[in-house]
Structure formats: C-alpha cells, structure tokens
C-alpha cells in the first residue's frame, strides 16, 4: 500500500501531463516568435539607418541633415530598449521551461534517461565552446544598436556648419551699388531732337 502511494506521488496523472506538455509547447512557440520579431525589427531599423546615412553622405554632411542624424541615434536607442524588452520576455519563458523541466525530471523516477542525455549534450556543448558560451545571449543584439548610436555621433562631428552671414558694412556698400545702364547714342540724339523742336 505504501509503495503504491509512493508511485502515485512520483508519477503525474494524465491531465497534468497534458497541461504540462501543452504549456511547454506553447512557451517554445512564443519564444520562437519573439526571436523572429527581434530579427525583423532589427533588420527594419538597420535598413532605415542605412538609407538615412547614405542620404546624409550624398548631401556631403550638409548642416540641414543634422536632424536626420539625430533620428539615426534615436533609432539606435529605441533598438537597444526594444531588444532588452524582448530578451526579458524571452527569459521569462526560458525560466518557466526550466521550472517545468525540473518538475518533469522529479516525476520521471530515479533515473530519467532522456533528461540525463540532454544534460550531457549541454555540458559537451559548453565544453567545446567555452568562450562563446559565457557571452550573454542578448550581447550581440545590443552591440549592433550601440554601434548605430556610435556611428550617429561620429556623423554629427562631420556635419558642416552653415556659412555665417557677413555683416561687414563695406561689403554691404559694395554689394548695394547698382550699375545703371549707360545712355546710348540713340537716346542722346532723341533728346537733342526734342530740344531743337521745342526751340
């Protein structure tokens, strides 16, 4: 009797199994969707940044393009926070899966072969890629958007200031002189003829 109770405590009933597998599958789908979403938005931001940067270079870093460069910097900042938010939701799903895996492992008896094989595979991967395995998952995405911000500030330093208006009075006087048309011989002859007729 005691053995039967012990077995029922270690084993899950069918309803619990169905719910557990359903939630695990749904969480995996959500995490995959988040990865695709981050990729699509990142490509969109990189495309817009490239178009704006190309236009600024084509305009030879004119002063009128300064606002567009600030927009590039803002896109980089938005990208960083967007990536961090998606990573936070992704990690929430990962933590749920870790908890469910531990619970599943506790219900699989003293020697769950499938879960042990998974652990061995994970340990081998970490051993083969020691350096890369220590880098956080979100590091590269954040680096891309940080690189966009750095490029934006570098482009700001290359902006050409508009030429100031010269308020020198001598130049104004010289520029204000208007060349009047010189009278031609025909005009002077007409004036002489009119004078003679009056006389």
C-alpha positions as CSV (number, residue, x, y, z in Angstrom):
1,X,0.0,0.0,0.0
2,X,2.8,2.4,0.9
3,X,4.6,1.5,-2.3
4,X,1.5,2.3,-4.4
5,X,1.1,5.7,-2.7
6,X,4.8,6.4,-3.4
7,X,4.4,5.6,-7.1
8,X,1.4,7.8,-7.4
9,X,3.3,10.7,-5.8
10,X,6.2,10.4,-8.2
11,X,4.0,9.9,-11.3
12,X,1.8,12.5,-12.9
13,X,-1.7,11.8,-13.9
14,X,-2.8,12.2,-17.5
15,X,-4.4,15.6,-17.1
16,X,-1.3,17.0,-15.5
17,X,0.9,15.6,-18.3
18,X,-1.4,17.1,-21.0
19,X,-1.3,20.5,-19.4
20,X,2.4,20.4,-18.8
21,X,3.2,19.4,-22.4
22,X,0.8,22.0,-23.7
23,X,2.3,24.8,-21.8
24,X,5.8,23.8,-22.7
25,X,5.0,23.6,-26.4
26,X,3.2,27.0,-26.2
27,X,6.1,28.6,-24.4
28,X,8.5,27.3,-27.1
29,X,6.3,28.8,-29.8
30,X,6.2,32.1,-28.1
31,X,10.0,32.2,-27.6
32,X,10.5,31.4,-31.3
33,X,8.0,34.1,-32.2
34,X,10.0,36.6,-30.1
35,X,13.2,35.7,-31.8
36,X,11.6,36.2,-35.2
37,X,10.2,39.5,-34.1
38,X,13.5,40.8,-32.8
39,X,15.1,39.8,-36.1
40,X,12.5,41.5,-38.3
41,X,12.5,44.7,-36.3
42,X,16.3,44.8,-36.2
43,X,16.5,44.4,-40.0
44,X,14.0,47.2,-40.3
45,X,16.0,49.6,-38.1
46,X,19.2,48.7,-39.9
47,X,17.6,49.3,-43.3
48,X,16.2,52.7,-42.3
49,X,19.6,53.7,-40.8
50,X,21.4,52.7,-43.9
51,X,19.1,54.7,-46.2
52,X,19.4,57.8,-44.0
53,X,23.1,57.5,-43.6
54,X,23.5,57.1,-47.4
55,X,21.4,60.2,-48.0
56,X,23.5,62.2,-45.5
57,X,26.7,61.1,-47.2
58,X,25.3,62.0,-50.6
59,X,24.5,65.5,-49.3
60,X,28.1,65.8,-48.1
61,X,27.1,66.2,-44.5
62,X,25.3,69.4,-45.0
63,X,24.0,71.3,-42.0
64,X,20.4,70.6,-43.0
65,X,20.9,66.8,-42.4
66,X,21.8,67.2,-38.7
67,X,18.2,66.4,-37.7
68,X,18.3,63.2,-39.8
69,X,21.5,62.1,-38.0
70,X,19.8,62.6,-34.6
71,X,17.0,60.4,-35.9
72,X,19.6,57.7,-36.5
73,X,20.8,58.0,-32.9
74,X,17.2,57.8,-31.6
75,X,16.7,54.6,-33.7
76,X,19.7,53.1,-32.0
77,X,18.5,53.9,-28.5
78,X,15.0,52.5,-29.3
79,X,16.6,49.4,-30.7
80,X,18.5,48.8,-27.5
81,X,15.5,49.1,-25.3
82,X,13.4,47.1,-27.7
83,X,16.0,44.3,-27.7
84,X,16.2,44.3,-23.9
85,X,12.4,44.1,-23.6
86,X,12.2,41.2,-26.0
87,X,15.0,39.5,-24.2
88,X,13.3,40.0,-20.8
89,X,10.1,38.3,-22.2
90,X,12.2,35.6,-23.8
91,X,14.0,34.9,-20.5
92,X,10.6,34.7,-18.7
93,X,9.6,31.9,-21.0
94,X,13.0,30.2,-20.5
95,X,12.7,30.3,-16.7
96,X,9.3,28.8,-17.0
97,X,10.7,26.0,-19.1
98,X,13.5,25.4,-16.6
99,X,11.0,25.1,-13.8
100,X,8.8,22.7,-15.8
101,X,11.8,20.6,-16.8
102,X,12.9,20.3,-13.2
103,X,9.3,19.3,-12.2
104,X,9.2,16.8,-15.1
105,X,12.6,15.4,-14.0
106,X,11.3,14.9,-10.5
107,X,8.4,12.9,-11.8
108,X,10.3,10.6,-14.1
109,X,11.7,8.4,-11.3
110,X,15.2,8.0,-10.1
111,X,17.0,7.8,-13.5
112,X,15.2,9.8,-16.2
113,X,17.3,8.8,-19.2
114,X,16.1,11.4,-21.7
115,X,16.8,14.3,-19.3
116,X,20.2,12.9,-18.5
117,X,21.1,12.7,-22.1
118,X,20.1,16.3,-22.6
119,X,22.3,17.4,-19.7
120,X,25.3,15.5,-21.2
121,X,24.7,17.2,-24.5
122,X,24.5,20.6,-22.9
123,X,27.7,20.1,-20.9
124,X,29.6,18.9,-24.0
125,X,28.5,22.0,-25.9
126,X,29.7,24.3,-23.1
127,X,33.0,22.5,-23.0
128,X,33.5,22.7,-26.8
129,X,32.6,26.4,-26.9
130,X,33.9,27.7,-23.6
131,X,34.4,31.4,-24.6
132,X,31.3,31.8,-26.6
133,X,29.1,30.0,-24.1
134,X,29.9,32.7,-21.5
135,X,28.7,35.6,-23.6
136,X,25.1,36.6,-22.8
137,X,22.5,35.8,-25.4
138,X,21.5,39.5,-25.9
139,X,25.0,40.9,-26.1
140,X,25.3,40.9,-29.9
141,X,21.9,42.5,-30.5
142,X,22.7,45.3,-28.0
143,X,26.1,45.7,-29.7
144,X,24.5,46.2,-33.1
145,X,22.3,49.1,-31.9
146,X,25.1,50.5,-29.8
147,X,27.2,50.6,-33.0
148,X,24.4,52.6,-34.7
149,X,24.5,55.2,-31.9
150,X,28.3,55.5,-32.2
151,X,28.0,56.0,-36.0
152,X,25.4,58.7,-35.4
153,X,27.6,60.7,-33.1
154,X,30.6,60.3,-35.5
155,X,28.5,61.6,-38.3
156,X,27.4,64.6,-36.1
157,X,31.1,65.6,-35.8
158,X,31.4,65.6,-39.6
159,X,28.4,68.0,-40.2
160,X,29.5,71.2,-42.0
161,X,28.2,74.3,-40.3
162,X,26.3,76.7,-42.4
163,X,28.2,79.8,-43.7
164,X,27.6,82.8,-41.4
165,X,26.1,85.9,-42.9
166,X,28.8,88.6,-43.4
167,X,27.6,91.8,-41.8
168,X,30.6,94.0,-42.9
169,X,29.3,97.4,-43.9
170,X,32.0,97.9,-46.6
171,X,30.8,94.7,-48.3
172,X,27.2,95.8,-47.9
173,X,28.0,99.1,-49.5
174,X,29.9,97.4,-52.4
175,X,27.1,94.9,-52.9
176,X,24.4,97.7,-52.7
177,X,25.8,99.5,-55.7
178,X,23.6,99.1,-58.7
179,X,25.0,99.5,-62.1
180,X,22.7,101.7,-64.1
181,X,22.6,101.3,-67.9
182,X,24.7,103.8,-69.8
183,X,22.8,106.0,-72.2
184,X,23.4,105.1,-75.8
185,X,23.9,107.5,-78.7
186,X,20.3,106.9,-79.9
187,X,18.9,108.1,-76.6
188,X,21.1,111.2,-76.6
189,X,20.2,112.0,-80.2
190,X,16.5,111.7,-79.4
191,X,16.9,114.2,-76.5
192,X,18.7,116.7,-78.8
193,X,16.0,116.4,-81.4
194,X,13.2,117.1,-78.9
195,X,15.1,120.2,-77.6
196,X,15.5,121.6,-81.2
197,X,11.8,121.1,-81.9
198,X,10.8,123.0,-78.8
199,X,13.0,125.8,-79.8
